[in-house]
Amino acid sequence: MYKLLSGAVGVTLLIAVTAWFSWNASADHTKAKMADVIKAAVKKAREEEQVKQEAVNEIAQKQYDEMAAINNTLNNSIDRLRKRPSRRYLPDKSKANCQGTTGESLSNEDGRFLIWEATRADRLRIALKACYEYADTIE
């Protein structure tokens, strides 16, 4: 009986050792496979990140270019306004009888206010546009 029991234990032990070696070899193979899959996924993610980053950089550059154009327009407009009379030196006739919306009788101060407000609106418009483009690119 002990011979049979020791033989059964021996066979069971042999099967267990063989299964363990087989599983361990399979686990090493699985680990190697997973490492390859992870490397491929990381490579793909980096490529996608680079493509998206290039698009974001283009959006930012376009925003900076548009802001520079707005700032140039602002500077030119303010330079032109320096030639206009101040509010206190405008004739009474132009204050009371302003005809049309050409801005011909607009004072220096009023013109500056309107130009700054228009510039601020343009900057907000460009920032919002860049924000939307950024969100569309990242999706």
Order of alpha helices (4+ residues) and beta strands (2+ residues): alpha-alpha-alpha
